[in-house]
Amino acid sequence: MRVSISKSSTQLNKIFSEIEKQTEYLFVYNNQIDVNRKVSVNVKEKQVAQVLDELFRDTNIEYMIQGNHIVLSSKENKQETQQQSRRQISGVVVDDNGDPVIGANVLVKGTTTGNITDVDGKFSFEVPDNAVLEVSYIGYLTQEVSTKNKSILKITLHEDTQNLEEVVIVGYGTMKKSDLTGASGSVKEDALAQRTVTSFGQALSGRVSGVNISTNSGRPGGRASIRIRGNSSISVTNDPLYVVDGVILNVSTLTNGTSPIDYLNPNDIKSVEVLKDASATAIYGARGANGVILVTTKKGEGVGTSIRYDTDFGIGVLPKKLDVLNAAEFLQLEDLAYANAQKFDPEGWQNGNYKDPKLKRTDSRLFDSNGQPLYDTDWQDETIRNAFSQTHQVSVSNTKGGDSYGLSVGFRGEDGLIIESYLKRYSARFFMDSELTKWLKVGGSLSYAYQKERQTDSMGDGGITVGRQIVEALPFLPVRYEDGTFAGNNDYPGMEGGNSPVQVAKDRNYTLETQTMLGNVYANITILPGLEFRSVLGANIINQKSNYYGGRQLIWISSPNGSASVNNNRNNSWQFENYVTYHKDFARVHSFTGMVGLSWQHVDNSSSTASATGFEDDFFQYNNLGIGTSPTAASSANAYGLNSYFARVNYGYKSKYLLTATARLDGSSKFGQSNRYAFFPSVGAAWRISEESFMKPATAISNLKLRASYGLTGNSETGAYASQGSLGNYTTVFGSSKASGIGVSSLANPDLKWEKTSQVNAGLDIGLFNNRVNLEMDVYYKKTTDMLLSAPVPASSGFTSITKNVGSMSNKGFEFSINTVNITNENFSWETTFNISFNKNKVLALSEGDDDIYPGPDILSSSNNIIRVGEPVGSFYGYKRLGTWGTDEAEEAAKYNLRPGDLKLWDRNNDGQINDMDRLIIGKGIPDGYGTFSNSFRYKNFDLVVDLQYMFGNDVLDISKHSAEDRTGIANSYKTVLNAWTPENQNTMIAQIRPTGAGYTTNIDSHFVEDGSFLRGKNLVLGYTFPSELTKKISIKYLRVYGSVQNFFLITKYNGYDPEVSDATQTFAQGITVFGYPKPRTFTIGLNVSF
């Protein structure tokens, strides 16, 4: 290879960089080589070896060309080694994956005697007897290895996850971790590779402080709720902004509240960066209020061709069963209810309104001749199964010089715990990067995923779900009768009609099919040294189709003889971004990086739906809606655009005083002309105290940095035409004639603008003992103003409300994390990570008058949530249950038209009646704090990971108690009803057992609220990596087998399946459940192999 260089009085390392740019060579050397020495070179089209000869003439440096590497060494080191040598040793240095570490320094501890590993990671030199080697490489923990009684060594270096020189991804660029002024967190490839994850939410869960991830459903494909530093909005999304390889994902809600990030194959992820404070997120302006998550996918690594296969097989089991009545207990309570009817309603009892249960037990399919049940069915056993899952991923990549390309294909199949539920995902991804010239690099990637899932936890007519029927199906019913027909509650007189959970799962067919494409192409142009231009064109296309059919044999309330629907949604997002970055270091004192750019994004959505009811048979299901008796159809479409201009400046003085300033101007078509553009600035500063001269004596402190920032971000994720009025079809009557026309259905508000969030952050980073102990602490205050809410308007307008910018909300909190390398040596290492986060949310103001907002869901007679000034958003709202009325309180109970044995609610204002004025806040789903405690161990070739997750200060509103506890006598119930009121047991929260649920109310009250705090064993992974000496004999580069258990224990006071739940649809809601889908305990075995 030939090079042309003309440099005068230039540092040697810059000459090396020039040679690397013009060739495929990379220089490898240790810190004994003086690369700051200045030289002058003037050559044209000369061989590299000739240039090196000239550079090192009359010096103590010699070189060796090994493949694509130029290895430099010092002649004095060799002479010193020869004088002190006693015996020859050799070995190889590899990383955690078994790949060779090229250019690692291998020195005798306390001396300069040593060598540098070659392209195969090998080294060889002479050492004194009993010498201790010190092995180091940038980005890895330094390893000390004894040579006593050893002549051949294999040394594994482990990645230093806290390396301050680590390069991290930030918006529109990269930075050294040591230069960061903002609050951010990282999840690296090794942490992802050690754990079995099936979704993006699982990959990120517990890894970064300040990020609360709640997996609200245990069904395959169940979405995780991800919140960074709390909820910042009431009416628009609280999801963070996702950026994958520079492409911004449209966060518009898709079918069933899914998000584009849900369909990213977690096996394709290389790293995740979480930007938390305004200094880090303001570069994304109007979409940065909820934090930003940057995802980098895997690219080609190393040299040559690499083939990798990853697979796992798992079994999910139900960790905990619900306690429900068996057949004997149900019939015993039914008898008790009949007996109590004589006292509760003597007149009705005398008139024959209540039937003796013994007279109902004559169906020979269910009872014997003595009225005893023939069956005692455990519906959990019949409906919940052991769920099989499997994953397969094949990746092929090739890297040569500045070019790399690769392809990966994957499959994920997962059965749900509930029968008939499943998920199947097929994915493929292609990438290419090519260095066409020394100044031009181009590339791109394209990923595709197809996912089909059958969901059994969707709400059906009358609120009938599989989860509800698991509890409420009568236990003395069989799954099927002898003739093959399904048994149901309506087969027994006096019961609330409902099919068995098995029949609901089989005859209610809801499938969701999703196709996603995510791609980008880019060009990087080096205009001048330090000056680069980057252009990126990205696209994210999502097509979703949901099909639903409820069979004719299901018992309906609103849709007799079957119901079907087909929904199609299409979401297209395109973006084009261009920016210029300039970096310059001045005399090793000043460091400057500037970036300026512009962005364009266009999003369009379309949807169509068709439905029908009343079918003659179930054959066609949703495939022929026209044969239904009442088909309907609807469609919609919208589009919007965003134009943006952005800039960032980073300045550092002697790597001690750091400053970051960003600015972004966003313009959105969603808002009126006068409010279309908004400006979002931020500033951050940091002081690396550890770099001050007065800190040099404090050798234990390797890093001490103080950070502070302030900035403004926004949230523009409102409707595409939110500022404009809308029209609708109306029908009216003139005399005896009916006329149709178009009229205004909502008022326009041209003054509508974005929600804005200001945030102040202060942080402290501490590294101790050569960064073997790293602590990060942050405190923050975040305030959202101009929230988009409905505000009342004069009645003369013909409307009751209009969307306006009113109201504000705050979040304040504290985050702490510590990472420690407790032990690291040749055979054993132990690392610990602990993080904890506290966040307090408060509504500061609402619309005019600060009137309460009742956002729902209205699962019973009224809203279960309330939004009130001074309280956390989405607090639970209802009555306070004091217990039950006692016999000595009969006179007092009669004032409320109640009697002993009825539920006793608190009369807050003591006005003698129970009404809305007595409702109050009874709990909150948002936790006070949460975090993770993780330990990673390595002993020789074994690795062990233990992850614990915890949450505290949160409640669960379990509305299933209304149906399965307060309405005894018309369906099966929880076993807690065995503690119901009796004259001998009056100190109880459960009302007296009465026929047909007599005496129950349709109110939310405090008895439904339980403590949702928990400690969970999240991941337990044990792996073994086969020695490379063994695997290379069969042409395998890397081979690891492992076993894991997810959700391996749970400690909680909550009585349901799992406290980590939310069946509500509001973006801020958490902790509300109505017969939710249980989470599995999953046992997995897996294999990772590369060639």
N, C-alpha and C positions, 0 to 999 in steps of 0.2 A: 504494500500500500504506500502511496506517495502523499505527501502533504506540502502545503505552501504556507509559510509563516513569516511575518515581518513584524517583529516586536523589539522594542528597545527598553532596556532597564525594567523588565517585567518579572514579577514573581514567578518562580518555577511552577507552582501549582496552576497558574493561569496558562502556562504553556501546555501543561498536561491537558487542561480542559480543551484547548484548541485542537490538540491532536485527537482527543476523544470525539470532538464534533466532526472532524473530517474523516474519521476511520471508525471501525467497529471495535477498536481496542479500548480497554478499561485499565487504569493504573491501580495497582495494589501495593501498599507500603505501610509501614508502621510509623509511630511517632518519633523514631530515631532519625528519620529522613527529614532534612531541613528543606521544606518546600516553600519557605518564604524568601529563600535566597534569590536575588535578582540576577537575571541573565539577559543577554541580547541575542536574538536569533533572526537571521535573514536567509531563508531558504525558499526555493521554488521547485516544486515537483520532485522532491527528494524522497528516498525511501525512509521509512520511520526509523529503521535501525541506524541509518547515517545520521539522522537528527539526534538520536539518543547518544550516539558516540560523541557527537560534538558537545552536547549538553553536559555530559558527565566526564569529559576529558579532564585529567588532573584533579579529580575529586575522589572522595572515599565511597562513592556510590557505584554499584554495579547493577545491571539489569538482566532479566531473563524473560523471553517471550514464550508464554505457555498458552497456546490456543488464542483466545481473544483477550488474554490478560497479559499485562506487562508488570512483572513483579520486581520491585526494587528492594535492595538490601544494602547494608553497610559493611564494608570490608573489615572495619575494626571489630564489629560484633563477631565475625567469623574467627579473627585472630584470637580474641578473648576466649572464645569457646574452645579453640584448639589448645590453649595454654591450660585451661582449667578442666578440660574434659576428662571423664573417667569411664563413661560407657555410652553406648549408642541407644537412643530410644526413637520410636516412630509411632505414628498414630493418625487418627482422622478426627476432624471436628465437624459435627452435624448439628442441624437445628431440630426442633421438636417433631418435624415431619420426616426426619431421617435424611434430609437433603444436605449435601456438603456446604459448609460455610467457607466461601472463598475469601482469602485475605484476612483471616483472623490472626491476631497477634498471639503467639505462644512463647512466653518468656519464663525463664527461671525467676521465681519471685525474688524481688529485691535487687535484680541485676538487669543488664541490657542484653544478656545472653538469650538467644532465642531464634525464632524463625516465623515465617508467614505461610499460612496454608496455601496450597496450590489450587488449581481449578477443580480438583477432586476432593478438596478439603483436607489433603494430607500434609504431614510435616515430618521432618526427620532431622535430628541433630544430637550432639553429645551433651550430657549433663553430669554434674557431680552426683555421687551416690546420695540417695534419699532426698533428692531435690524435690521442691514443690513448684509445680508449674502454675502460672497465672495466665488464663486464656480469656481474651477479650475481643469484642467486636462491636461496632456502633449499632445500637438498638438492641443489644443483648446484655443480660446480666453477666458480670465477670465471674468466672469459675476458677476455683483453686483445686488442683488435682495433685495428689501425691504420686511420685514415681517409684516409691519403695517396692522392691520385688516385682517391678513391672518393666517390660521393655516395649510392649505394644499396648497402646491406649485408644479407647474410643471415648470422645468427650462430647457431651450434648450441651449446647448453649440454649438457654431459655430466653424468650423475648422479654425485654424490659418494657413493661406496659406503661411505666411512668417516666420514661426517658424524656428529658426536657428538650432534647434536640429532635424529638419526634415531630414529623410534619403532619399537621392535622388539616382536614378540609374545612374551609369556611365558605361563606357565600361568594361565588365568583372568584375562587382562588384557593391558595393554601398558605399556611403560616407555620412557623416553628411554634411548638407548644409554649416555649418559654416567652414568646412575644405576645401571647394572648392577653388582652385586657378585659375581655368579656367572660361571662359564665357559660360554660359548655361542658359536655360530657361525651365520652367515646365508648364504643363497643367494637373491639377489634376481632379479626378473623379467628384468632385462636380461641377466644371466649365463645364464639359462635360454634366453632368446630367441636368443642368439647361436649356440647349439649345437644340433645335430640329435640329439635324444634320443628313444628309443622306450619307455623304462621309467623308473620312479621311481629305481631304482638308478643308471641312467646320469645322471639329472638331478643327483643328489647326489654322484656319484663325484668324489673329489679336491677338492671345494670347501671342505671344513671339516677342519681339523686334528683329529686324535684319532678320526676316523671311518674305519675300514678297510672298504672295499667291494670284495668279490671276486666277479666275475661268473664263476661256476663252470662254466658250460656255454655253448657258442656257439649252441645251438638257439634258434629263435624262442620267446620266453616263458621262456627259461632264467632261473631265479631268482638274484638277487644276494644274497649273504650280507653283512649290514650289522652291524658290531660297533663300539660306542662304548666306547673305552677297555678293550678286551679282553673275554675271556670271564669271566663271574662265576658260572657254575653248571655242574654236571655233568649233572644229570638233568632239569632243566627248561630252558625256553627262554633263550637269550641274545639274542634279538631285542629291539630297543628298543621302547618304547611309541609307537604312532602315533596322533596326534590330528589329524583333518582337520576344519577349521572348527568346532572345539570338540567333535567327536564322537570318542570313543575307539574305536579299532578293536580287535576281539577278536583276540588274537594266537594263539589256539589253532591248532595246525597243521592245515592243510587237506590236500586230496589232493596227493600228490607233494611235500609240504613247502612248498607255496605259502603266501603271506601275503596278507591283504586289500589291502595297499598295492600289490601287484603289478598290481592291476586298475584302479588310478587312472590316468586319461588324463593323461600328463605335460603335454599342451598346455593343460590346465585349471589348471595350478599357477601361482600368482602369486609365492609366496615360500615358503621353507622355513627354519625356525629349529631348530637342534639344541641341546638343553639337555644339558650334560655333567656338571657337578658337582652335589653334593647340594643346594647352595643353590638351584639352578635346578630340580632334579627332585623334591625332597622334597614339593612341593605335590601330586605324584601318588602319594606314599606307597608302598603295597604293589606298585606296578607301575613304579616309577621306577628300579630298581636297574641296569637296562641302558641308561639314558639315555632321553630323550624327544625325539621328532621332531614338531614342530608344522608342519602344512601349511595354508597359506591359499590358497584357490582364487580365481580371477579374478572380479571384480565389475564393474559399470558404472563407467566413468571419463569425465571431461570433462563436456561438456554436449551434449544432443541424442542423435541416433541414430547408432550406429556399426555398420558391417558389416565383418567381417574374414574373409579366406579365406587359409588356410595350406596349402601342399601341398609334398610332396617325392617324388622318385623316386630309388631307389637300386639299385645292383648290388653284391652281396657276392661276393667271390672268396676262394679258399683262399690264405692268405699263404705257406704252407709245406707241402711234401709230406713224408711219412715215407719213409725209405729202407728199402725192402723188397726181397727177392730177386726177380729176374726169372726167366723160365722156364729159361734156360740155367744160371743160378747155382743154382737149386733142384735141377735134375737132376744137376749136378756134385756138389753136397753129398750127394745121395742115393747116388750112386756111391761117394763117399768113406765114407759111413756103412757101406755094405755091405763095403767093403774093411776098415774098422776092426773089423768084427764078428769077423773071423778072429782078431784079437788079443784083443779084449775078451771074447768068448765062443766060444773055439775049439770046445768040445764042442757047443754049440748050433748053431754054423755047420756042423759036420760032420753033425749030425743033420737038417739042412735046415730049421732054424727060421727062417732068413733067406732071402728070395727075391732072386735077382739082379734088380735094377731093370730091366735091359735086357729081361728076359723079361716084365715087366709092361707095357711100352710097345708094346702091340699093338693098342690100340683105335684103329680107323681114324678115329674122330671126333676124336681128339686127336693122333695121331702119324702120320707118313708111313711108308713101307715101310722106311726106315732107322732108325726109332725116334726121329726128330727131331720136336720139338713143332710143331704147326700154328699155335698161338696163343701170343702173349706178352701177356697181358692185364694192363693197369694198372688194378687194381680201384679205385684212388682216382679215376682219370679216369671210370670207369664209374658210380661211386656218388656222387661229389661234383660239384656243378654250380655255375654262376654263379647266385646267388640274387637274384631280383627283389623289390623292396619298394616300397610306396607308402603315403603318408599324405595324408588330406584332412580338413580341419577348417573348418567354417563357424561363425562366432560373430556374433550380433546382440545389441546391447544398447541401452538407452535410459535416459538420465539427465535428470531435470528436477527442479530444486530438491532436496528431500530424498528423492525417489523414484527408484528405478532397478530395472530388470528386464532379464533377458537369457536367451538360449538358445544353446547350442552343440551341434553334432552332429559326430561324427568317425568316421573309418574308418581302420584300419591293417591292411594286408595284407602279409605277409612270408613268403617262401619260405625254407626252411632250406637250408644248404649240402648236406646229405644229401638225396637224392631222397625224395619223398613226405612230407617234413616241412614243416609250414607253421603259420602263425598267422593268424587273422582276428579282429579286434576291432572291434565297433560300440559307440559310446558316445554318450550324450546327457546334457545337464545343463541344468537350469533354476534360476534364482535370482530372488529378488525382495526388495527392501528398501523400506520405506515409512515416512516420518516422518508419522504420522497427526496428531500434535499436537506442540507444542514440548516436551512431556514424555513422549511415547510413540512409540517406533519399533519396528516389527515386521518380520519377514522370515523367509526360509528358503531352502533350496536342496535340490534332489533330483537325484542323478546315477544313471545306469543304465549298465551295461556288459554286453555279451555277448561272450565270447571262446571261440573254438574253436581248439584246437591239436592237431595230429597229431605225436606224439612217436616218433622212431625210435631213441632212445638208451636206452629202458627195457630192463632186464635180462630175458632170456627163459630158458626152461628150458635147463639145462646151461650157463648163462652165455653163451649165444650171442647176440651183439648185432651190429648193423651195423658198429659201430666195430671190433669184434674180427675180423669176417670180412673187412673191408677189408685187414687185415694178413695173415690166415691162409688166405684162399682161395688155392688153387693157381694160379699165374700162367699155366699152360699150358691152363687151362680157358677156354672161351668163355662169354659171358653166357648164350646159348641155343644149343642144337643146331639143326640145320636143320629138325627137326620142331617147333620152338617150345618144347620143354621146357627148363627151366633145368638148367644143369650144376652139379655140386656135388662137394665133396671126396670123397664116398663113391663117386664114379665111378672113382676110381683106387685100386687095391688097397693095403691097408695104411695108409691115411690115417685120421685121426680124422674121423668124419662131421661134416659141417657144410655148410649151404647157402651159396650165394654171397651177398655183401652186398646185391646187387640184389634177389635173391629174398626175403631176410629183410625188406628195406625194404618190398617190395610185398605180401608175404603175411602180415606181422605188422601188424595194424591196431590201433593204440592211439590213441584220441582222448580228449581231456579238454575238456568243455564247462563253462563257468562263467558264472553270472549273478549280478551284484552290484547291490545298491541301497544307496545311502548318502544319508541325508537328515537335515535338521534344521529345526526352526522355533524362533524365538526372539522374546522381547519384552524391550525395554530401557525401563525407566521411570525418568525423572529425578524423584526425590522432592523434593529440595531442591538448590540449587546445590552441586555437588560430591558429592552423594549419589545413587547410581544402583543400581537393582535389575535383575538380568538373570536370565531364566529360559530354559532351553534343553531341548528334547526332541529326542533324536537316535536314529537307528536305523541298523543295518548288517545287511543280510540277504544271505546268500551261499548259492547253490544250486550244487552241483557234481555232474556226472555223468561218470564215466569208463567207456568201453567198450573191451573188448579182445577180439580174435580172432586166434589163430594158426592159419594154414591147415594142412590135412591133409598138404600136401606138404612141410612143414617137418620137419626131423629133430628129434625130441623125445627127451628122456631120461625124463621122467616123465609126459608127456601125449601119447600116440600118437593119431593121427587127429584132431587139432585140439583147441583149448582156447578157451573163451570165458568172459567174465565181464562183469557190469554192476554198477557201484557208484554209489550215490546218497548224497550228504552234504548236510545242510542245517544252516546255522549262523545263528541269529538273536541279535542283540544289541540291547538297548534301554537307553537311559539318560535320566535326568531330573535336571537340575542347576539349582540356584538359588543365587545368591550376591549379596551387597550389597557395593558398593565406595564408599568415602568418601575424597575427596582435599581437602586444605586447605593453602594456603600462608600462613604467618604472617609478616607484615612483611618479606617477602623474605629471611628468615633461616632459618626452619624450614619444612620441607616434610614433610607426613605423608600417607601413603596406607594405608588399612586395607581388608582384604577378608575376609569370612567367608561360608562357604557350606556346602551339603550336596549329596550326590550319591547317586543310586540307579542300579544297573545290574543287569540280568537277562540271562543268556545261556542259551540252550538249543541243544543239538545232537542230531541224529538221523542215523543212517546205516543203509543196508541194502545187502546184497550178494548176488548170485546167480552161480553159476558152473557150468560143465559141461565134460566132455571126451568124446571119442569121437563124432564126427559122421560121417554117411554122405557128406555133400558139404559144400562151402563156401558154398552159396547164401545161407543165412540168416545166416551169421556169428553175431553176438551178439544177433540179433533173435528167436531162437526157441530158448532154452536147453533147453526141455523135450524136444527131440528128441535131446539128448545122452544118453550111456549112464549118466552118474553126476552128475545135477544136485544141487547143494547150495545152501542159503540160510542167511543169518544177518542179524541186525539188532541195533541198540543205540540207546540214548538216554540223555542226561544233561542236567542243568541246574544252575546255581548262581547265586547272587546276591552283590552287594557293596554294602554301605551305608557311606557315608563322610561325615566332617565335616572341614572344612579352613579354615585361616585364614592370612593373610599380613599383615605390617606392614612398610612401607618408611618410613624416616625419613632426612631429609637436613638437614644444618646448613650453611647458606651454600653449598650445592652442593659442599662440600669433604669433609665427613665423612658417609659413607653407611652405613646399616645395614638389613639385610633379615633378617627372622625368619619362618619358616613352620612350620606344624604341621598334621598330618593324622592322623585316627583312622579306620582302615579295619576293617571287619568283614566276614568272608567265610564263606559257608556251607560252604566246603571243609574247614574245620578243626573240631576238637572244641569243645564249649561253653566250656571253660576257656581256650582259646587262639584264640577266634574273632576277637577284636579285638587290634589292635596299633597303637602310637603311633609316628609317624615325624616327628621335628623336624629343623630345620636352622637355621643362623644364618650370615650372610655380612656382611662389612664391607669398606669400601673407603675409601681416602684419595686424593683428587684433589690430589696435591702441586702440580700445575701451577697451581692456583687460590690457592696461598699467596702472600702479598705478597713473600716473599723470592725467588720464582721470576720476578717480573716482568722483571728484567734479562735473563733467559735467553729472549730473544725467539724463538730457534730452536725452543724446546720449546713446542708448542701443546697438548699433552696428556701428562700423566704421572699414572698412577693405579696404586695398589697395592691388590690384592684378596686376601682370604683367606676361606675358608669351611669349615664342617664340617656334616655332616648324616647322617641315617640314612634309608635307603630299603629297599624289600623286593621280593620276587619271589614272587608267589602263583600262578604259572602251572603248578600241578600238577593232577592229575586232580580231577574234580568230587567224587569220593567217596574221596579218598586216605586220609582218616583212618578210614574205615569198613571193616570186613571185607566180603568178598564171598563169594557162594555160587556153586556150579557143579554141573553134572550129573555123576554118577559111576555106574559100573557095576561090580558085583562078583559073585562066584560063591559060592553056598552049596550045597555038595555038587555035584550035577549041574545045578543051576538057576542061571540068571543073573537078577540083580535090579538095578533101576535106582533111583536116589534122588538127593537133593540134599544136598550137604555143603559145609563151609567150604573155600574155595579160596585165601583169603588172610586174614592176621590183621589185626584192627583195631588202630589206635593212636590213641586219643583225645587223646594228648598231642602229636600232630603240629602243627606251626606253620610259619609262613612262614620262608623264607630271608631273612636280613637283611644289608644291605651298608652299612657305614660308609665315609665318604669325607672326606678332608681335601684341600683344594686351596689353592694360593697362586699368584697371577698378577700380571703386570705389563703394563700397556698404555702404549705410548709413541707420541706423535704429534709429528712434526717438520715444520718449515717449512710452517706453516699446514695441517698434516695431509696433506701430500703424501707423507709417509712414515709408515706406521703399523706398529707391531710389537706382537704379542701373544705372551706367554710364560706357560705354565702348568706347574706340577709338581703331581703328585697321588699319593696313596696310597689304594687302595681295598681293603677287606677284606670278604669274604663269610663269614658264620658260619651255623651251623644249617643246613648244606646237607642236602637231602633225598637220602639214600642208603640202600641195603639194608644192614642190619646183621644179623649172625648171631644166632640164638636157640637155646636148648637143644633137643636132639633130642627130648626128651620132649614138646615142643609139637606134634610131628608136622609141623613146617615147618623149613625151613633158614634163612629170613631174614624180616625185617620192615622196612618203610620207617620210618626214624627221622631225626631232626635231628642229624646228626653230620658232622663235617668242616668245613674252612674253606679258603679260597683267597684269594690276594692278587693285585692288579695295581698296579704302580707305573710312572709314566712321566713323560715330558716332551714338551711340545708347543710348537712355535714357528711363527709365521707372520709374513710381512712383505708389505705391499702398498705399492707405490710408484707415484706419478704422475710418470714420468720426464720427459715433455715434454707440454705442452698449450698449443696456440695455435690461431689461427683455422683453419689448414689441416691441422695434424698433431697427433696425441696418441699417447702410448705409456704403457701401464700394465703393471705386472708384479706377479704374485702368486707367492709361494713359501711352501710349508709343509712341515714335517717332523714326524713323531711317532714317539716311542719308547715301547714298552710291554713290560714284563717280567711274565709271568704265573708264579705259583708255587702249587703245591698245598701247603698248610700242615698239614693234618690230614685223616685219613679216618676210617673206623669204628674200633671198638676194636681196638687192635693196629696200626693204620695199615697194614693189609694192602693190597697192590696190587690194583687193579681192572682187569680186562681187558674193556673195553666193546665190543670188536669195531670194525669189522665183521670177521667171520671169513670173509674172502674165500677164503683158502686153509685150511690145517689148523688155524689158531689165530688169536687176535686180532691185528690189525695195530697196535692202539693199546694204550697202558698209561697208567694214572693212578697216579702214584707221588708220595709226599710228597717235597717238595724239588725237583720237576721241573715243567715246564710241562704243563698239562692236554693230554691227547691226543698225547703223544709217540709217535713210531713205535717199534715194538718188534720185534726179530728177532735174527738171527744176524749176526755180522761175517764177511763173505767176505774171505778173505785172497788168493784167487786160485785156482790149480789145483795139484794135486799133480804134482811133476816126476818124471822117471825116476830121479833120484838120491834120491827120497824114497819109493821103493816099499815099503821095509820099514816106515817110519813110517805110511804110508797104510794098510798092511794091518792095523794095529792097530785101525783104524776100519772094517774090511771094505771098504776102498776101494783104488783102484789109480791109477797115473799117468794124468792126463787127467780125473780126477774133480774136482768142486768141493772146495775146501779151506776149511772153516769153522773159526773160532777156538774152540779148547777152552779156555774161560775158566778153569775150575778144574783143568784138566790131569788129569782122571780117566780119560782114555782112551775117552771116548764123547761123542757130540754129542747133547745132550738139552735140555730146557727150562732147565736150570740154566746153560746157556751163552748164553741170550738176554740182550740188553741194549738200552738205548735207542740207536737208530741215526739219529735225526733228529727234526725237529719241523716241522709245517706252519705254525705261527704265526710271522710275521715279527718281527724285532727292530725294524724301522723301515719307514716308508713315507711317501709324500708326493707332492706335485704341484708342477710349475713351469710357470706359464702367462704368456703375454704377449698383450696386446691392442693392436692398432695401428689407427689411423684416419688416412687421408690423404684430405682432402676428402670425397668421397662413398663412398670405399672403406673397408671394415673387414676386418681380418685377426685371427684368433685361433689361437694355437698352444698346445696343452696337452700337457705331458709328464707321465707317471706313472711312479713308481718304487717298488720294494719290495726289501728286502734282509734277509738273515739267516734266510730261510725255505727249507725243503726240500720236494721233491716225492717222494712214494712212488709210483713207477710200477709197479704190480703187473702191467701188461701184459707186462713183461719175463719174468715167470715162464712165460707161455704162448707168447710169440713169440720167445723167445731161448733159454730153458733146455730147451725140448722139441723140439729140431730133429728132423726126420725124419718127423713125423706131421702136419705142416701147414706152411704157409709161415712165414717168419721175417723179423725185421729183418736188415738187411745186416751188422750187427755180428757175426753168427755166422761171417762170412768170416774173422774173427780168432780162430776157435776154436783150442783146443789141438792142437798137432801136436808130434811129437818135435823139430821145428825151431823151434817157436814155443810155448815153455812159459811165458813170462812174460805171461799173459793171464788175464782174468776169465771167459772163456767155456770151458765144458767141451768135451771131445773130441766130435766129431760121431759119433753112433752110431745104429743103426737104432731106429725106434719110440721115440725119446726115451730110450733106456736110460741109466740113471745119473743122471737128473734127480731133484730133490727137491721136495716141496711145502712149502717153507719160505720165509718172508720173510727176506731178508737185506739187508745194507748196499749190495749192488750195485744194488738197486732204487731207492736213494735218490740223488737228484740235487739240485744247487744250483738253487733256484727263484727266485733273485734276478733282477730284470729292470728294464730301462728301456724304456718303451713310448711311442711317439708316439700319444697318445690321440685328439686332435682337431686337425684342420687345416681352418679355415673361412675362405673368402674371399667377401665379400659386396659388393654395390654398391646403394646407395640412390639412386633417381632424384630429381633436384631437384624440390622441391614446385612451383616455377614451371612446370615441364613437366607434372607429373601433374595439377595442378589444372585444366589445360585440358581434360582428359578426365574430370573429376569424380572423380579418385582422390586421396585424402588422403595415402596412404603406399604406396610400392612399393619392394620390395627383392628382389633375386635373389641367390642364393648357390650356391656349390659347396663340398662338404666331403669329407674323407676321415677315417674313423674307423679306429683301429688301423693307422696309416700306416707304422709300423716297430716292430720288436721286437728288442731286444738281450738275449740270455740264453744261459746255458750249457746250459739244459735241452734235451734232444734231441727231446722230443715236440712236439705241436702248439703248446701254450701252457702256461706254468707256473702260470697263474691257474686252478686246477682244484680240484674236490673232488667225488668221487662217493660219499663216505661220508654217512650220514644223521644221524649224531650232531650235536647242536646246537653242539658245540665243535670238531668235526673240520674240518680244512682241509688241502689239499695231497695228498689221496689220490686216485689216478686209476686206472681200469681201462678203457682204450680210450675215452677221453672224446670228446665232441663238439667238433670244432674251432671256433674263433672266426673269423668272417669279417673281411676287410678291406673296408670298405664305402665306395663312392663314391656321393655323393648330390648332386643338384641340387634346388634348392627355390625357392619363391616365397612372399612375404608381401605381401599387399595389403589395404588398408583403404579404405573409402568413407565 
